[in-house]
Amino acid sequence: MRVMKASRFVFLFLVLVLVDQVSKLLAWHFFQEEINIFTDFSFYFTKNFGIAFSIDIPLWVTIVFTSLLLVGLGWIILKKKDQSLSEKAVFVFLLSGGMGNLIDRLLWGGVTDFLSFWSFPVFNFADVFITSGIVIFLWVEVFKKRKKID
């Protein structure tokens, strides 16, 4: 039974990584020039050779750090019993986003970004997945604390 439930999350992980990688491949081929979708949103291909917000860090440091984080998260998933649905969602989003950007760094030396909102830094689906995982985690933690207060 546990294997069946775990396979759903492995499948979701693989789907999210695939969505990220296919979207980056499409961006590479079709968004070389900026494409405005509406006033404050466009597809704009760029390569990010740093980390979040293009902070410049040597590639090898980024690869080692990301790999260690992904292995650590994977270890936690395997060792922790009775995870809630929200905990599993957090792990799946963080792992898939981290893996998507790690694949880019390993293959291309940087991350493909192509989603541009307003003057916010250009990002990709892996970044959306990582952010979603963090937001879910924070939401659950705030909700837990609020529930304890009540």
C-alpha positions, -999 to 999 in steps of 0.1 A, spaced: 0 0 0 28 24 9 46 17 -23 14 25 -43 10 58 -26 47 66 -30 46 58 -67 20 86 -72 44 111 -58 73 97 -79 51 100 -109 41 136 -100 78 144 -95 87 130 -130 58 149 -146 68 182 -130 105 178 -141 93 169 -176 70 200 -177 100 221 -167 124 206 -191 100 206 -221 90 242 -214 127 253 -213 133 234 -246 104 253 -262 116 286 -248 151 279 -263 135 273 -297 107 298 -299 113 327 -275 146 340 -287 128 373 -292 105 387 -265 69 377 -270 44 399 -252 13 380 -240 -3 409 -223 8 442 -208 29 429 -179 36 394 -190 59 381 -217 80 351 -228 116 363 -228 144 337 -232 175 343 -211 202 322 -194 209 326 -157 244 316 -148 240 324 -111 213 314 -86 181 332 -75 180 368 -88 211 361 -109 234 361 -78 268 351 -91 281 319 -75 306 295 -92 288 267 -111 305 239 -92 294 254 -58 258 256 -71 258 221 -84 273 206 -52 250 226 -30 219 218 -50 228 181 -52 233 179 -14 200 196 -8 182 172 -31 198 141 -15 189 155 19 153 161 10 152 126 -6 166 111 25 140 129 47 112 116 25 124 80 28 130 81 65 100 101 77 69 79 83 33 91 81 38 123 61 8 145 56 -4 153 21 9 188 25 44 176 35 45 153 5 34 182 -17 62 204 -3 88 177 -9 76 169 -45 76 206 -55 110 213 -39 126 182 -54 111 187 -89 121 223 -90 155 217 -77 160 188 -101 148 208 -131 173 236 -125 201 211 -116 196 194 -149 200 227 -167 232 235 -148 247 201 -156 238 201 -193 241 238 -202 261 255 -174 232 277 -164 194 278 -160 170 287 -188 145 314 -177 117 326 -199 87 338 -178 87 376 -174 63 395 -151 65 432 -147 100 441 -136 104 409 -116 135 388 -126 128 363 -154 121 328 -141 110 293 -151 86 265 -140 112 250 -117 113 283 -99 75 282 -97 76 247 -82 103 257 -56 83 287 -46 51 267 -44 68 242 -21 80 270 2 46 287 2 28 254 11 53 248 38 49 283 53 11 281 50 10 248 68 33 260 96 13 292 101 -19 272 102 -4 247 127 7 275 150 -27 292 147 -45 259 155 -23 255 186 -32 290 198 -70 284 194 
